[in-house]
Amino acid sequence: MAKWVVSKFEAKGHTVSLVDPVELDLPLLDKMYKEMESPSEKLQQLQKTIKETDGYIPITLEYNHVYLQH
């Protein structure tokens, strides 16, 4: 789904960055970025990407307003 959304925006001439937490192997966070004394290089790059954007679209697994858990 995310790749489809990216393709639609790119087709309209927008520059798009896809941030995949699994692909980036991001850690689970126990505090906010601004509270971290020395964030990892991955988190620093992600913060830079987010800061330079005009907006974002979160794409998550969800069904009927909740995520599924088995």
LORO-13606 format. One record per atom (N, C-alpha, C): residue number from 1; atom name; x, y, z. Coordinates in Angstrom, 1 decimal, m for minus. Layout:
<rs>
+-----+----+--------+--------+--------+
|   i | at |     px |     py |     pz |
+-----+----+--------+--------+--------+
| NUM | CA |      X |      Y |      Z |
...
+-----+----+--------+--------+--------+
</rs>
This chain:
<rs>
+-----+----+--------+--------+--------+
|   i | at |     px |     py |     pz |
+-----+----+--------+--------+--------+
|   1 |  N |    0.8 |   m1.2 |    0.0 |
|   1 | CA |    0.0 |    0.0 |    0.0 |
|   1 |  C |    0.9 |    1.3 |    0.0 |
|   2 |  N |    1.9 |    1.3 |    0.8 |
|   2 | CA |    2.8 |    2.4 |    0.9 |
|   2 |  C |    3.5 |    2.7 |   m0.4 |
|   3 |  N |    3.9 |    1.7 |   m1.1 |
|   3 | CA |    4.6 |    1.9 |   m2.4 |
|   3 |  C |    3.6 |    2.4 |   m3.4 |
|   4 |  N |    2.4 |    2.0 |   m3.3 |
|   4 | CA |    1.3 |    2.5 |   m4.3 |
|   4 |  C |    1.1 |    4.0 |   m4.0 |
|   5 |  N |    1.0 |    4.4 |   m2.7 |
|   5 | CA |    0.8 |    5.8 |   m2.4 |
|   5 |  C |    2.0 |    6.7 |   m2.9 |
|   6 |  N |    3.2 |    6.1 |   m2.7 |
|   6 | CA |    4.4 |    6.8 |   m3.2 |
|   6 |  C |    4.4 |    7.0 |   m4.7 |
|   7 |  N |    4.0 |    6.0 |   m5.4 |
|   7 | CA |    3.9 |    6.1 |   m6.9 |
|   7 |  C |    2.9 |    7.1 |   m7.3 |
|   8 |  N |    1.8 |    7.2 |   m6.6 |
|   8 | CA |    0.8 |    8.2 |   m7.0 |
|   8 |  C |    1.3 |    9.7 |   m6.8 |
|   9 |  N |    2.0 |    9.9 |   m5.7 |
|   9 | CA |    2.5 |   11.2 |   m5.4 |
|   9 |  C |    3.7 |   11.5 |   m6.4 |
|  10 |  N |    4.5 |   10.6 |   m6.7 |
|  10 | CA |    5.6 |   10.8 |   m7.6 |
|  10 |  C |    5.1 |   11.1 |   m9.0 |
|  11 |  N |    4.0 |   10.4 |   m9.4 |
|  11 | CA |    3.4 |   10.6 |  m10.7 |
|  11 |  C |    2.9 |   12.1 |  m10.8 |
|  12 |  N |    2.6 |   12.7 |   m9.7 |
|  12 | CA |    2.1 |   14.1 |   m9.7 |
|  12 |  C |    3.3 |   15.1 |   m9.6 |
|  13 |  N |    4.5 |   14.6 |   m9.6 |
|  13 | CA |    5.7 |   15.4 |   m9.5 |
|  13 |  C |    6.3 |   15.7 |   m8.2 |
|  14 |  N |    5.8 |   15.1 |   m7.1 |
|  14 | CA |    6.2 |   15.3 |   m5.8 |
|  14 |  C |    7.5 |   14.5 |   m5.5 |
|  15 |  N |    8.3 |   15.0 |   m4.6 |
|  15 | CA |    9.5 |   14.2 |   m4.1 |
|  15 |  C |    9.0 |   13.5 |   m2.9 |
|  16 |  N |    9.2 |   12.2 |   m2.8 |
|  16 | CA |    8.6 |   11.4 |   m1.7 |
|  16 |  C |    9.7 |   10.5 |   m1.1 |
|  17 |  N |    9.7 |   10.5 |    0.3 |
|  17 | CA |   10.6 |    9.6 |    1.0 |
|  17 |  C |    9.8 |    8.6 |    1.7 |
|  18 |  N |   10.1 |    7.3 |    1.5 |
|  18 | CA |    9.3 |    6.2 |    2.2 |
|  18 |  C |   10.2 |    5.8 |    3.4 |
|  19 |  N |    9.6 |    6.0 |    4.6 |
|  19 | CA |   10.3 |    5.6 |    5.8 |
|  19 |  C |    9.7 |    4.3 |    6.3 |
|  20 |  N |   10.4 |    3.2 |    6.2 |
|  20 | CA |    9.9 |    1.9 |    6.6 |
|  20 |  C |   10.7 |    1.5 |    7.9 |
|  21 |  N |   10.1 |    1.5 |    9.1 |
|  21 | CA |   10.8 |    1.2 |   10.3 |
|  21 |  C |   11.5 |   m0.1 |   10.3 |
|  22 |  N |   10.9 |   m1.1 |    9.6 |
|  22 | CA |   11.5 |   m2.4 |    9.6 |
|  22 |  C |   12.8 |   m2.4 |    8.7 |
|  23 |  N |   12.6 |   m1.8 |    7.6 |
|  23 | CA |   13.8 |   m1.7 |    6.7 |
|  23 |  C |   14.9 |   m0.9 |    7.3 |
|  24 |  N |   14.6 |    0.1 |    8.1 |
|  24 | CA |   15.6 |    0.9 |    8.8 |
|  24 |  C |   16.1 |    0.3 |   10.1 |
|  25 |  N |   15.4 |   m0.8 |   10.5 |
|  25 | CA |   15.7 |   m1.5 |   11.7 |
|  25 |  C |   15.7 |   m0.5 |   12.9 |
|  26 |  N |   14.7 |    0.3 |   13.0 |
|  26 | CA |   14.6 |    1.3 |   14.1 |
|  26 |  C |   14.2 |    0.6 |   15.4 |
|  27 |  N |   14.8 |    1.2 |   16.5 |
|  27 | CA |   14.5 |    0.6 |   17.8 |
|  27 |  C |   13.1 |    1.0 |   18.3 |
|  28 |  N |   12.6 |    0.3 |   19.3 |
|  28 | CA |   11.4 |    0.8 |   20.0 |
|  28 |  C |   11.9 |    1.9 |   20.8 |
|  29 |  N |   11.1 |    3.0 |   20.9 |
|  29 | CA |   11.5 |    4.2 |   21.6 |
|  29 |  C |   10.8 |    4.2 |   23.0 |
|  30 |  N |   11.6 |    4.5 |   24.0 |
|  30 | CA |   11.0 |    4.7 |   25.3 |
|  30 |  C |   11.0 |    6.2 |   25.8 |
|  31 |  N |   11.5 |    7.1 |   24.9 |
|  31 | CA |   11.4 |    8.5 |   25.2 |
|  31 |  C |   11.5 |    9.2 |   23.8 |
|  32 |  N |   11.1 |   10.5 |   23.9 |
|  32 | CA |   11.0 |   11.3 |   22.7 |
|  32 |  C |   12.5 |   11.7 |   22.2 |
|  33 |  N |   12.6 |   11.9 |   20.9 |
|  33 | CA |   13.9 |   12.2 |   20.3 |
|  33 |  C |   14.5 |   13.4 |   21.0 |
|  34 |  N |   13.8 |   14.4 |   21.3 |
|  34 | CA |   14.4 |   15.6 |   21.9 |
|  34 |  C |   14.9 |   15.4 |   23.3 |
|  35 |  N |   14.4 |   14.3 |   23.9 |
|  35 | CA |   14.9 |   13.9 |   25.3 |
|  35 |  C |   16.2 |   13.1 |   25.2 |
|  36 |  N |   16.6 |   12.6 |   24.1 |
|  36 | CA |   17.7 |   11.7 |   24.0 |
|  36 |  C |   19.0 |   12.5 |   24.0 |
|  37 |  N |   20.0 |   12.0 |   24.8 |
|  37 | CA |   21.3 |   12.6 |   24.9 |
|  37 |  C |   22.1 |   12.4 |   23.7 |
|  38 |  N |   22.1 |   11.2 |   23.2 |
|  38 | CA |   22.9 |   10.9 |   22.0 |
|  38 |  C |   22.1 |    9.8 |   21.1 |
|  39 |  N |   21.2 |   10.3 |   20.3 |
|  39 | CA |   20.4 |    9.4 |   19.4 |
|  39 |  C |   21.4 |    8.7 |   18.4 |
|  40 |  N |   20.9 |    7.6 |   18.0 |
|  40 | CA |   21.7 |    6.8 |   17.0 |
|  40 |  C |   21.8 |    7.5 |   15.7 |
|  41 |  N |   22.7 |    7.1 |   14.8 |
|  41 | CA |   22.8 |    7.7 |   13.5 |
|  41 |  C |   21.5 |    7.5 |   12.7 |
|  42 |  N |   20.9 |    6.3 |   12.8 |
|  42 | CA |   19.6 |    6.1 |   12.1 |
|  42 |  C |   18.5 |    7.1 |   12.5 |
|  43 |  N |   18.4 |    7.3 |   13.8 |
|  43 | CA |   17.4 |    8.3 |   14.3 |
|  43 |  C |   17.8 |    9.7 |   13.9 |
|  44 |  N |   19.0 |   10.0 |   13.9 |
|  44 | CA |   19.4 |   11.4 |   13.4 |
|  44 |  C |   19.0 |   11.6 |   12.0 |
|  45 |  N |   19.3 |   10.6 |   11.1 |
|  45 | CA |   18.9 |   10.7 |    9.7 |
|  45 |  C |   17.4 |   10.8 |    9.6 |
|  46 |  N |   16.7 |   10.0 |   10.3 |
|  46 | CA |   15.2 |   10.0 |   10.3 |
|  46 |  C |   14.7 |   11.4 |   10.7 |
|  47 |  N |   15.2 |   11.9 |   11.8 |
|  47 | CA |   14.8 |   13.2 |   12.2 |
|  47 |  C |   15.1 |   14.3 |   11.2 |
|  48 |  N |   16.2 |   14.2 |   10.5 |
|  48 | CA |   16.5 |   15.2 |    9.4 |
|  48 |  C |   15.5 |   15.0 |    8.3 |
|  49 |  N |   15.2 |   13.8 |    7.9 |
|  49 | CA |   14.2 |   13.6 |    6.8 |
|  49 |  C |   12.9 |   14.2 |    7.2 |
|  50 |  N |   12.4 |   13.9 |    8.4 |
|  50 | CA |   11.1 |   14.4 |    8.8 |
|  50 |  C |   11.1 |   15.9 |    8.9 |
|  51 |  N |   12.2 |   16.5 |    9.4 |
|  51 | CA |   12.2 |   17.9 |    9.6 |
|  51 |  C |   12.2 |   18.7 |    8.3 |
|  52 |  N |   12.7 |   18.1 |    7.2 |
|  52 | CA |   12.8 |   18.7 |    5.9 |
|  52 |  C |   11.5 |   18.5 |    5.1 |
|  53 |  N |   10.6 |   17.8 |    5.6 |
|  53 | CA |    9.3 |   17.5 |    4.8 |
|  53 |  C |    8.3 |   18.6 |    5.0 |
|  54 |  N |    7.4 |   18.7 |    4.0 |
|  54 | CA |    6.2 |   19.5 |    4.1 |
|  54 |  C |    5.1 |   18.8 |    4.7 |
|  55 |  N |    5.1 |   17.5 |    4.8 |
|  55 | CA |    4.0 |   16.8 |    5.4 |
|  55 |  C |    4.3 |   15.3 |    5.4 |
|  56 |  N |    3.4 |   14.5 |    6.0 |
|  56 | CA |    3.6 |   13.1 |    6.0 |
|  56 |  C |    2.3 |   12.4 |    6.0 |
|  57 |  N |    2.3 |   11.1 |    5.6 |
|  57 | CA |    1.1 |   10.3 |    5.6 |
|  57 |  C |    1.5 |    9.0 |    6.3 |
|  58 |  N |    1.0 |    8.7 |    7.5 |
|  58 | CA |    1.3 |    7.5 |    8.2 |
|  58 |  C |    0.5 |    6.4 |    7.6 |
|  59 |  N |    1.1 |    5.2 |    7.3 |
|  59 | CA |    0.4 |    4.1 |    6.8 |
|  59 |  C |    0.6 |    2.9 |    7.8 |
|  60 |  N |   m0.4 |    2.5 |    8.5 |
|  60 | CA |   m0.3 |    1.4 |    9.5 |
|  60 |  C |   m1.3 |    0.3 |    9.2 |
|  61 |  N |   m1.1 |   m0.8 |    9.8 |
|  61 | CA |   m2.0 |   m1.9 |    9.8 |
|  61 |  C |   m3.2 |   m1.5 |   10.7 |
|  62 |  N |   m4.4 |   m1.6 |   10.2 |
|  62 | CA |   m5.5 |   m1.2 |   11.1 |
|  62 |  C |   m6.8 |   m1.8 |   10.5 |
|  63 |  N |   m7.7 |   m2.2 |   11.3 |
|  63 | CA |   m9.0 |   m2.7 |   10.9 |
|  63 |  C |  m10.0 |   m2.2 |   11.9 |
|  64 |  N |  m11.0 |   m1.5 |   11.4 |
|  64 | CA |  m12.1 |   m1.0 |   12.3 |
|  64 |  C |  m11.6 |   m0.2 |   13.5 |
|  65 |  N |  m10.6 |    0.7 |   13.2 |
|  65 | CA |  m10.0 |    1.6 |   14.1 |
|  65 |  C |   m9.1 |    1.0 |   15.2 |
|  66 |  N |   m8.7 |   m0.2 |   15.0 |
|  66 | CA |   m7.8 |   m0.9 |   15.9 |
|  66 |  C |   m6.8 |   m1.7 |   15.1 |
|  67 |  N |   m5.6 |   m1.9 |   15.6 |
|  67 | CA |   m4.7 |   m2.9 |   15.0 |
|  67 |  C |   m5.1 |   m4.3 |   15.4 |
|  68 |  N |   m4.8 |   m5.2 |   14.6 |
|  68 | CA |   m5.1 |   m6.6 |   14.9 |
|  68 |  C |   m4.0 |   m7.3 |   15.7 |
|  69 |  N |   m4.3 |   m8.0 |   16.7 |
|  69 | CA |   m3.3 |   m8.7 |   17.5 |
|  69 |  C |   m3.9 |  m10.1 |   17.8 |
|  70 |  N |   m3.1 |  m11.1 |   17.5 |
|  70 | CA |   m3.5 |  m12.5 |   17.7 |
|  70 |  C |   m2.7 |  m13.1 |   18.8 |
+-----+----+--------+--------+--------+
</rs>
